[in-house]
Amino acid sequence: MARDESINPRAFRVHFAALGWANQIGHAEFGPGDLAQMLGIGYGRAADKAADKAVAAAKSMGLVGPDSGLRCLTLPGTMFQKGKGSVDCKYHGARIGQGAA
């Protein structure tokens, strides 16, 4: 659903990306430019700027955590729980048992 360009606004697609790629602590990490590409925005600085705007909208709607950004989308533990995937986030330096999830 994160890749479905018929879903608007993009903030909802950001939320779906967070849900679909989240690890056990609710962090979905992305490489440089990966989120913009996944959202179907494209490549480059303009695409990253558009993706950043979509992340900001998702944050303001409460669809992702306030510490979310282009490299990592977060979900609060009240919204997301999962028993598979990694238990840490390199980008935020978070692990289960260190205030995450």
N, C-alpha and C positions, 0 to 999 in steps of 0.2 A: 504494500500500500504506500510505502514511502516513495516508491518510483512512479506511482500512478499520477500522471500530470493532470488528470481530470478532477482530482481532489484539491479543492481550494478552500480557504487560503492555504498557502504553503506551510503555515504554522502547524496544521494538522499532520502534514507529511513529515515534518520535523519530529513530532510526537511519535509517529509510527516508526521512524528510524530509531528513535531512542528505545522504543519497546522491542523492536526486532533485533537490534544489535547489542542490547544490554547484557552485561555479565551478571554474576551473582550479586553484586553490590549495587546494581542499577546504573552502571556507567557504560556508555557506548562510545568507545574510542574510535577516532577516524584519523587517517593520515592527511597530510596537506592536500587540500582540494577534493578529498574523497566525499565529503558531505554534499558539496555543490554538485558533484558529478552524480551522486546517488539520487539527489532531488531532481535531476534532469535539467539543471540550470546551465551546465557547461563547465568550461575550464577557464582558469585565469583569474586575474584580480577582480574584474567586474562580476564574475560568477560568485567568487567568495564574498563580495560585498552584498550581493543579493541573498546568498545563503545566510550571511550574518544577520541581515534584516529579518529573515524568516525565523531564525533562532530567537531574536529579540522579541518578535511577536509571540512566539510560543512561550517564552518566559513570562511575558506580560499576561498571557491567558492562563498561566499555571499549568501548562502542558508538559513542561520540563523544569528542572530545578534552576534556581537563580544563578548557580555557578556554571551553567551550561555555556558552551561556545562551539566554534567550528571544529575543534579537535576532540571534544568530549561532551556528550549530552548526558545529563544526569536525571534520574527519577527518584523521588522520595520513596522510602520503604513502605509508606502507607499506600502507595500507588503500584508498587512493583515488588514482587518476590519471585525468585527463580532459584532452582537447585542445581543449575549447571553453568558452565562457563568459568572464567577466572574469578578469583576472589580479591582482585586488586585492580587499581587504576594507576598506570604509570604517569599519566598526565597530571592527575590531581594528587598523586602520592598517597592514595587511600587504600586501605585493606579492611577486610572484615575484622571487627574488634578495635578499630581505630576511629570510631565515630561515623563510619560510612554505613550505608544501608539504612 
